Amino acid sequence: MRARLFKLLKSLTKLLCLCLVVLLGLRIFDSQRGPALELWHTYVPKEKHAKELDKLNWAQYIGVENALFDAVLTEVTEKLNSKERIPINRYFSGSPVYPEKFSTDWNRSYILEPQGPAVGAVVFLHGLTDSPYSLRHIARRYVAHGYVAIAIRLPAHGTVPAALTDVKWEDWLAAAKLAVREARRRVGPSQPLHLVGFSNGGALALKYALDSLENKQLTRPDKIILISPMIGITRFARFAGFAALPAILPPFAKAAWLSILPEFNPFKYNSFPINGARQSHRLTAALQQQIVRLANEDRLIELPPVLTFQSVMDFTVSTRAIITAFYAHLPANGSELVLFDLNRAAKLGLLLRPSADTAVTQLLNEPPRKFRTVIITNANVDSIDVVERITEAGTLNEIVSPLGLTYPRDVYSLSHVAIPFPVNDSLYGLFPDSKKYGIQLGTTASRGERQVLIMSLDSILRLSSNPFFPYMMKRIEEHLPPTSQ
């Protein structure tokens, strides 16, 4: 009997090894079909890591950052061959999308100060592959209310996509802590501190806030604003490290990348290495475990109010996880969840997935809930006029109020990337107010033949600005002091 069992285990082991070899072979084959790696995929800048970042102040971090951009100029921009010196390449100094030619390079960390004495401080944490550009509109509104705005470039961002192959989520969190230290240095201990996080930055903002409950040396925030927060992502990211295994061998270096694309966006990477997905998964796993642990210890009552803005339809992060893995654990602490529903007047009929049509009702449990819920949706299925459907915490009744806003007729939903950008954003807006950044990505809605544009269909179809941005800003500004400018 024991011999038969041993023989069975041996056979299963051989089968498992064979399956792994086949999967690795398929992964190698798939990765080798894509475009070749360019300089910005192979040159890895020498960023500081968590232990080093813990010892730096803001001025020192900016010094390190300046050196990184100088290195990218030397190792990438000045070494481009003739085929890479094209207008659509953000690393070509003659390109209209070359970030260094703009009056402000929004890939870099920045501080915006109010005209008078600061009444508070706010820290902005951008998303994965993103840059501090993404939250600048909200930052400017905070400054108008007297806050000093601190937007840090998270490690491995803003330079070259290859930087994301050598970073850990702990480095991002250390940078967030550094930004908070600078915020506290600039305002008094009694003045309010807000955290605003977008996508991966939302996970970092929440992680910092939870850490501050357990570490008295960390300054506790007074308010948290989350925009499309990455509380949970797809399970594929858990196995991302396995997909990158062939990249250990130099001939298969492309296996370390989920996508290799032209870099035409001046303030965001298009190419995406597997390590980026892996670190995001590690961050969300650590975050969810901490939420559960602190909830079981009744510590979440100490968390400041959290205001979250989230599209019901989100291909990047899990909307469900925001509710089940975070809001469901919150006590009644004044938190609120704002959900942007589909455009019910779009009349997509059979083209609409059944799961999308019923997404809102599937996401939320029946009231009463311990947090305030707001659903931004059509007044009715035949109207593009938008209302807010409010259910206060602890109540059963829903209050419906018109917003004076409309859903654009050719937009069927918001997207993960759209929420922090107004429709007049110069880069991502549906109706950009200028051409200052060399390209207008939010207006690309042309029709024609396949394989003509360098952009993927996903990029073209995905909404990149928020028609309800004025509403979101009104909600954020409700509890801020009157504007000073």
Secondary structure as UniProt FT lines:
FT   HELIX           2..32
FT   HELIX           39..42
FT   HELIX           50..53
FT   TURN            54..55
FT   HELIX           58..75
FT   HELIX           77..79
FT   HELIX           82..84
FT   TURN            87..88
FT   TURN            90..91
FT   TURN            93..94
FT   TURN            96..97
FT   HELIX           99..101
FT   TURN            106..107
FT   STRAND          110..112
FT   STRAND          120..125
FT   TURN            128..129
FT   HELIX           132..135
FT   HELIX           136..144
FT   TURN            145..146
FT   STRAND          147..152
FT   TURN            155..156
FT   HELIX           161..166
FT   HELIX           169..186
FT   TURN            189..190
FT   STRAND          193..198
FT   HELIX           200..214
FT   TURN            216..217
FT   STRAND          223..227
FT   HELIX           235..239
FT   HELIX           240..243
FT   HELIX           245..248
FT   HELIX           250..256
FT   STRAND          257..259
FT   TURN            266..267
FT   STRAND          272..273
FT   HELIX           274..296
FT   TURN            297..298
FT   HELIX           300..302
FT   STRAND          306..311
FT   HELIX           319..324
FT   TURN            325..326
FT   HELIX           327..329
FT   STRAND          336..340
FT   TURN            344..345
FT   HELIX           349..351
FT   HELIX           354..357
FT   HELIX           359..363
FT   STRAND          372..378
FT   TURN            381..382
FT   STRAND          385..391
FT   TURN            393..394
FT   STRAND          399..406
FT   TURN            409..410
FT   TURN            416..420
FT   TURN            423..424
FT   TURN            426..428
FT   TURN            436..437
FT   HELIX           441..443
FT   TURN            450..451
FT   HELIX           457..461
FT   TURN            467..468
FT   HELIX           469..477
FT   TURN            478..479
//
